[in-house]
Amino acid sequence: MTLQLKVPKLVCSACAKTITEAIKKVDANAIVQADPKTKLINVETQASRTAIETAIASVGYPSAA
């Protein structure tokens, strides 16, 4: 499934890397595209939305509703 999440704290490529690493711990095969300009993350994953949101929140990047 493809998820699109708005992450207000996503401001640079280092943020994107941290978020990507957190998502990969939940789903090693996930495809992650993070765009600091739009603050959007697109994730192609088999994991649940809740699992992905929890993973990125745990590294300091909670998603907005």
C-alpha positions as YAML, in Angstrom:
chain: A
units: angstrom
residues:
- id: 1
  name: MET
  ca: [0.00, 0.00, 0.00]
- id: 2
  name: THR
  ca: [1.07, 3.58, -0.54]
- id: 3
  name: LEU
  ca: [0.89, 6.07, 2.30]
- id: 4
  name: GLN
  ca: [1.30, 9.83, 2.08]
- id: 5
  name: LEU
  ca: [2.12, 11.57, 5.34]
- id: 6
  name: LYS
  ca: [2.60, 15.26, 6.10]
- id: 7
  name: VAL
  ca: [5.49, 15.73, 8.52]
- id: 8
  name: PRO
  ca: [5.82, 19.37, 9.65]
- id: 9
  name: LYS
  ca: [9.31, 18.84, 11.14]
- id: 10
  name: LEU
  ca: [10.74, 17.48, 7.86]
- id: 11
  name: VAL
  ca: [13.04, 20.33, 6.88]
- id: 12
  name: CYS
  ca: [16.23, 18.84, 5.40]
- id: 13
  name: SER
  ca: [17.82, 15.78, 3.84]
- id: 14
  name: ALA
  ca: [19.17, 14.66, 7.23]
- id: 15
  name: CYS
  ca: [15.57, 14.62, 8.55]
- id: 16
  name: ALA
  ca: [14.55, 12.57, 5.53]
- id: 17
  name: LYS
  ca: [17.37, 10.10, 6.17]
- id: 18
  name: THR
  ca: [16.38, 9.67, 9.83]
- id: 19
  name: ILE
  ca: [12.74, 9.10, 8.88]
- id: 20
  name: THR
  ca: [13.69, 6.65, 6.13]
- id: 21
  name: GLU
  ca: [15.86, 4.64, 8.53]
- id: 22
  name: ALA
  ca: [13.00, 4.50, 11.08]
- id: 23
  name: ILE
  ca: [10.58, 3.25, 8.42]
- id: 24
  name: LYS
  ca: [13.08, 0.64, 7.18]
- id: 25
  name: LYS
  ca: [13.23, -0.82, 10.72]
- id: 26
  name: VAL
  ca: [9.50, -1.54, 10.46]
- id: 27
  name: ASP
  ca: [9.56, -2.66, 6.80]
- id: 28
  name: ALA
  ca: [13.00, -3.30, 5.32]
- id: 29
  name: ASN
  ca: [11.50, -3.43, 1.82]
- id: 30
  name: ALA
  ca: [9.66, -0.11, 2.07]
- id: 31
  name: ILE
  ca: [10.21, 2.47, -0.64]
- id: 32
  name: VAL
  ca: [10.40, 5.93, 0.91]
- id: 33
  name: GLN
  ca: [10.32, 9.30, -0.84]
- id: 34
  name: ALA
  ca: [10.68, 12.31, 1.45]
- id: 35
  name: ASP
  ca: [10.40, 15.89, 0.20]
- id: 36
  name: PRO
  ca: [11.54, 18.59, 2.66]
- id: 37
  name: LYS
  ca: [10.05, 21.34, 0.45]
- id: 38
  name: THR
  ca: [6.49, 20.02, 0.66]
- id: 39
  name: LYS
  ca: [7.02, 18.22, 4.01]
- id: 40
  name: LEU
  ca: [5.46, 15.11, 2.48]
- id: 41
  name: ILE
  ca: [6.59, 11.51, 2.76]
- id: 42
  name: ASN
  ca: [5.38, 8.84, 0.36]
- id: 43
  name: VAL
  ca: [5.86, 5.28, 1.57]
- id: 44
  name: GLU
  ca: [5.22, 2.10, -0.39]
- id: 45
  name: THR
  ca: [4.98, -0.51, 2.38]
- id: 46
  name: GLN
  ca: [3.35, -3.69, 3.60]
- id: 47
  name: ALA
  ca: [3.29, -2.30, 7.17]
- id: 48
  name: SER
  ca: [0.22, -0.61, 8.62]
- id: 49
  name: ARG
  ca: [-0.20, 3.16, 8.62]
- id: 50
  name: THR
  ca: [-0.14, 3.09, 12.43]
- id: 51
  name: ALA
  ca: [3.18, 1.21, 12.46]
- id: 52
  name: ILE
  ca: [4.76, 3.71, 10.08]
- id: 53
  name: GLU
  ca: [3.41, 6.74, 11.98]
- id: 54
  name: THR
  ca: [4.63, 5.27, 15.28]
- id: 55
  name: ALA
  ca: [8.09, 4.60, 13.83]
- id: 56
  name: ILE
  ca: [8.59, 8.16, 12.57]
- id: 57
  name: ALA
  ca: [7.12, 9.67, 15.74]
- id: 58
  name: SER
  ca: [9.58, 7.61, 17.80]
- id: 59
  name: VAL
  ca: [12.49, 9.43, 16.12]
- id: 60
  name: GLY
  ca: [10.97, 12.87, 16.69]
- id: 61
  name: TYR
  ca: [8.93, 13.42, 13.52]
- id: 62
  name: PRO
  ca: [5.23, 13.01, 14.27]
- id: 63
  name: SER
  ca: [2.97, 13.27, 11.24]
- id: 64
  name: ALA
  ca: [0.14, 15.78, 11.03]
- id: 65
  name: ALA
  ca: [-3.42, 14.63, 10.47]
...
